[in-house]
Amino acid sequence: MSFEIKYNDQPTPHGMHTHTYYEMLYVLSGAAVITVRGRAYECGPGSLIFLNPFDEHASHPLELPYKRYYLLMPVTQLKAFHNDVLLLSVFRFHGDQFPYAVQVGERKPRFDSYFSMLMDVQKEGGSFADTRMEALMTLILTDIHAMRPDLFIPANQLSFLPIQDIMNDLDVSFCEPFSLQELANKYHVSPGCLSLHFKRAVGISPMQYVTQSRMQRARLLLLGSELSIAAIAGQCGYPDVSNFVRRFHLQFQQTPLQYRQKHKERQ
C-alpha cells in the first residue's frame, strides 16, 4: 500500500527528529505543542500539520486524551500519487513563511470522517485499496485548498527559477558528486542566486537538501538491508566512510552502526 495511516492516543512526548517520509498529522482530540524548525504551534482538535522529510520537529502533549491520526507517504510515492504539482506543493515547499499547522474549524466533522475512512480502507485492504486511499487523500487536499489556498503555492510564483525542476534533478542525482556551480550553470544563474531562491522556496539550501536526502537514504538502507556500512556509504554518495559516519553522527547523534543496532533491538 502506498500510504500508511496510523492512530495513536498515547501521551508520549517526542524530541526533535525527522522522518524518511512525508507526514500529515491530524488532531482528533486533546492538544499538543508541535515544534517544527524552531517554531512552536499549539495544536488542538481539528489541527492539521504538514511535514516533509527535512522538517525537524518535536511534540509535547498538553491536554489528554491526545488522540491523533498520522498519514504517512513514502518519498518515492509522492509524485506517483498525484500529477497535480499545486496539490503536492503543501508537502514540498516549506519556506521560511510556511505555516505548518492549520485549523479546519467547522469542517472538523468532515475531516474526522476522512481519516476514519482511511483507517477503514487500510484495514479492509483489497484490490482497490490504494485507489480508494488516493481518492480520500485528494479529497483532504482539495478541501484544505478550498479553505487555505495560501498553503498551496505554485513553484513559478516562488521564484523565476523552476524550483520544482531543480528539486527533481536533486532527487535523482543526490547520491552523485554534488556541484552547486554545475547546477547553477544548468539554470544560467550564479550559485548564490540559485541558493537564495531555492532556500526561500524549500526552507533549506541545495547542499542541505542533498545531504539530508543522502542521510534519509542511509537510514532506509541501514534498516532495510544487510549491507555493510562501507557499502551504504558508497550508495549514498560518500566514497570516504569516515566522512559518511561523521555526517551521519552530526545528523542523528549516533553512528550508523549504533543506529542499526538500536532499531534492531526495538524490533
C-alpha positions as CSV (number, residue, x, y, z in Angstrom):
1,M,0.0,0.0,0.0
2,S,1.4,3.4,-1.0
3,F,0.1,5.2,2.2
4,E,0.0,4.2,5.8
5,I,-2.5,5.6,8.2
6,K,-1.9,5.3,12.0
7,Y,-3.9,6.2,15.0
8,N,-2.3,7.0,18.4
9,D,-3.7,8.0,21.7
10,Q,-0.6,7.6,23.8
11,P,0.6,10.8,25.6
12,T,4.2,10.2,24.6
13,P,6.4,13.2,24.0
14,H,8.9,13.1,21.2
15,G,12.2,15.1,21.0
16,M,13.5,16.7,17.8
17,H,13.6,14.2,14.9
18,T,12.9,13.8,11.2
19,H,11.2,11.0,9.2
20,T,12.0,9.2,5.9
21,Y,8.5,10.0,4.6
22,Y,6.0,12.8,4.2
23,E,3.6,13.1,7.0
24,M,0.2,14.7,7.7
25,L,-0.8,14.8,11.4
26,Y,-4.4,15.3,12.3
27,V,-5.5,16.0,15.9
28,L,-8.8,14.3,16.7
29,S,-9.0,15.4,20.4
30,G,-6.8,16.8,23.1
31,A,-3.9,19.1,22.4
32,A,-0.1,19.2,22.0
33,V,2.6,21.7,21.3
34,I,4.2,20.7,17.9
35,T,7.6,22.4,17.3
36,V,8.8,22.5,13.7
37,R,12.1,24.1,12.7
38,G,12.1,26.1,15.9
39,R,8.6,27.3,15.7
40,A,6.0,26.1,18.3
41,Y,2.3,25.6,17.4
42,E,-0.4,24.7,20.0
43,C,-2.5,22.2,18.1
44,G,-6.0,21.2,19.3
45,P,-8.9,19.3,17.8
46,G,-9.1,19.8,14.1
47,S,-5.4,20.9,13.6
48,L,-3.5,19.6,10.6
49,I,0.3,19.6,10.5
50,F,2.2,19.1,7.2
51,L,5.8,17.7,7.5
52,N,8.3,16.6,4.9
53,P,11.5,14.5,5.5
54,F,13.6,17.7,6.1
55,D,11.4,19.2,8.8
56,E,12.9,18.7,12.2
57,H,10.0,18.5,14.7
58,A,9.1,17.6,18.3
59,S,5.8,17.1,20.1
60,H,4.7,17.5,23.7
61,P,1.1,16.6,24.8
62,L,-0.8,19.4,26.6
63,E,-4.3,18.1,27.0
64,L,-5.4,14.4,27.4
65,P,-6.6,12.3,25.9
66,Y,-4.4,13.3,23.0
67,K,-5.9,11.4,20.0
68,R,-4.4,11.8,16.5
69,Y,-4.0,10.3,13.1
70,Y,-0.8,10.1,11.1
71,L,-0.9,9.8,7.3
72,L,2.5,8.6,6.1
73,M,3.6,8.8,2.5
74,P,7.0,7.4,1.3
75,V,9.1,9.9,-0.6
76,T,9.1,7.7,-3.7
77,Q,5.3,7.7,-3.7
78,L,4.6,11.4,-3.6
79,K,4.9,12.1,-7.3
80,A,3.2,8.8,-8.2
81,F,0.3,9.7,-6.0
82,H,-0.8,12.8,-7.9
83,N,0.3,14.7,-11.0
84,D,-1.1,18.0,-9.7
85,V,2.0,19.9,-8.7
86,L,-0.1,22.5,-6.9
87,L,-1.7,20.0,-4.5
88,L,1.7,18.4,-3.7
89,S,3.3,21.8,-3.0
90,V,1.9,21.8,0.5
91,F,4.3,19.0,1.2
92,R,7.3,20.1,-0.7
93,F,7.6,23.9,-0.4
94,H,8.3,24.7,3.2
95,G,10.0,28.1,3.0
96,D,10.5,30.4,5.9
97,Q,6.9,31.7,5.9
98,F,5.2,28.3,5.6
99,P,2.5,27.9,8.4
100,Y,3.0,24.2,9.3
101,A,-0.2,23.9,11.4
102,V,-3.7,24.8,10.2
103,Q,-7.1,24.6,11.8
104,V,-10.0,23.0,9.8
105,G,-12.6,24.8,12.0
106,E,-16.3,24.0,11.3
107,R,-15.2,21.3,8.8
108,K,-13.8,19.1,11.6
109,P,-16.7,16.5,11.4
110,R,-15.9,16.1,7.7
111,F,-12.2,15.6,8.3
112,D,-12.9,13.2,11.2
113,S,-14.8,11.1,8.7
114,Y,-12.0,11.3,6.1
115,F,-9.4,10.0,8.5
116,S,-11.7,7.4,9.9
117,M,-12.5,6.1,6.3
118,L,-8.7,6.0,5.6
119,M,-8.3,3.7,8.6
120,D,-11.2,1.5,7.4
121,V,-9.8,1.2,3.9
122,Q,-6.4,0.2,5.3
123,K,-7.9,-2.5,7.5
124,E,-10.1,-3.8,4.7
125,G,-7.4,-3.9,2.0
126,G,-8.4,-5.4,-1.3
127,S,-7.5,-4.8,-4.9
128,F,-8.5,-1.1,-5.0
129,A,-7.3,-0.1,-1.5
130,D,-4.6,2.2,-3.0
131,T,-7.1,3.8,-5.3
132,R,-9.6,4.4,-2.5
133,M,-6.9,5.9,-0.2
134,E,-5.6,8.1,-3.0
135,A,-9.2,9.4,-3.6
136,L,-9.6,10.2,0.1
137,M,-6.3,11.9,0.1
138,T,-7.3,14.0,-2.9
139,L,-10.5,15.0,-1.1
140,I,-8.5,16.0,2.0
141,L,-6.0,18.2,0.0
142,T,-8.7,19.8,-2.2
143,D,-10.8,20.6,0.9
144,I,-7.8,22.2,2.6
145,H,-7.1,24.1,-0.6
146,A,-10.6,25.5,-0.6
147,M,-10.0,26.8,3.0
148,R,-6.4,27.8,2.7
149,P,-5.2,28.3,-0.8
150,D,-2.2,30.2,0.5
151,L,-0.7,26.9,1.7
152,F,-0.5,25.7,-1.9
153,I,2.0,27.8,-3.9
154,P,2.9,27.0,-7.5
155,A,6.7,26.9,-7.9
156,N,6.6,29.6,-10.6
157,Q,5.2,32.0,-8.0
158,L,8.0,31.3,-5.6
159,S,10.8,32.2,-8.0
160,F,11.7,32.9,-11.6
161,L,13.7,29.7,-11.3
162,P,12.0,26.3,-12.0
163,I,12.3,25.2,-8.3
164,Q,10.3,22.1,-8.9
165,D,12.6,21.0,-11.8
166,I,15.7,21.7,-9.6
167,M,14.3,19.6,-6.8
168,N,13.5,16.8,-9.3
169,D,17.1,17.0,-10.5
170,L,18.4,16.7,-7.0
171,D,16.0,13.8,-6.1
172,V,17.5,11.8,-9.0
173,S,21.2,12.8,-8.5
174,F,21.7,13.3,-4.8
175,C,23.9,10.3,-4.4
176,E,26.3,11.6,-7.1
177,P,29.1,14.1,-6.5
178,F,27.4,17.5,-6.0
179,S,28.5,20.8,-7.5
180,L,26.5,23.9,-6.8
181,Q,28.3,25.6,-9.6
182,E,27.3,23.0,-12.2
183,L,23.7,23.1,-11.0
184,A,23.7,26.9,-11.3
185,N,25.3,26.7,-14.8
186,K,22.5,24.4,-15.9
187,Y,19.9,27.1,-15.0
188,H,22.0,30.0,-16.2
189,V,22.3,31.8,-12.8
190,S,25.1,32.3,-10.2
191,P,25.5,29.8,-7.3
192,G,24.5,32.5,-4.8
193,C,21.3,33.3,-6.7
194,L,20.2,29.7,-7.1
195,S,20.9,29.0,-3.4
196,L,18.9,32.1,-2.3
197,H,15.8,31.2,-4.4
198,F,16.0,27.5,-3.5
199,K,16.1,28.2,0.2
200,R,13.4,30.8,0.1
201,A,11.1,28.2,-1.5
202,V,12.1,25.0,0.2
203,G,13.5,26.2,3.5
204,I,16.9,24.7,3.2
205,S,19.9,25.2,0.8
206,P,20.6,22.9,-2.2
207,M,23.6,21.4,-0.3
208,Q,21.5,20.8,2.8
209,Y,18.8,19.2,0.6
210,V,21.4,16.8,-0.9
211,T,22.9,16.0,2.4
212,Q,19.6,15.3,4.1
213,S,18.4,13.2,1.1
214,R,21.6,11.1,1.5
215,M,21.0,10.7,5.2
216,Q,17.4,9.6,4.7
217,R,18.5,7.0,2.1
218,A,21.2,5.8,4.6
219,R,18.6,5.3,7.3
220,L,16.4,3.2,4.9
221,L,19.4,1.1,3.9
222,L,20.6,0.6,7.4
223,L,17.2,-0.7,8.5
224,G,16.1,-2.4,5.3
225,S,19.2,-4.2,4.2
226,E,22.2,-6.1,5.5
227,L,24.7,-4.0,3.5
228,S,27.9,-3.1,5.3
229,I,28.4,0.5,6.5
230,A,31.0,1.0,3.7
231,A,28.6,-0.2,1.0
232,I,25.9,2.0,2.3
233,A,28.3,5.0,2.4
234,G,29.1,4.4,-1.2
235,Q,25.5,4.1,-2.3
236,C,24.7,7.4,-0.5
237,G,27.4,9.4,-2.2
238,Y,30.2,9.1,0.3
239,P,33.3,7.2,-1.0
240,D,35.0,8.1,2.2
241,V,33.4,6.0,5.0
242,S,34.8,8.2,7.8
243,N,33.2,11.3,6.2
244,F,29.9,9.4,6.0
245,V,30.0,8.3,9.6
246,R,30.8,11.8,10.7
247,R,27.9,13.3,8.7
248,F,25.5,10.7,10.0
249,H,26.6,11.3,13.6
250,L,26.1,15.0,13.2
251,Q,22.6,14.5,11.8
252,F,21.3,11.8,14.2
253,Q,23.7,12.0,17.2
254,Q,24.7,8.3,16.8
255,T,26.9,6.3,14.4
256,P,25.3,4.3,11.5
257,L,26.2,1.1,13.4
258,Q,24.6,2.3,16.6
259,Y,21.5,3.4,14.7
260,R,21.1,0.0,13.1
261,Q,21.7,-1.9,16.4
262,K,19.3,0.3,18.3
263,H,16.4,-0.2,15.9
264,K,17.0,-3.9,15.7
265,E,16.8,-4.1,19.5
266,R,13.4,-2.4,19.3
267,Q,12.1,-5.0,16.8
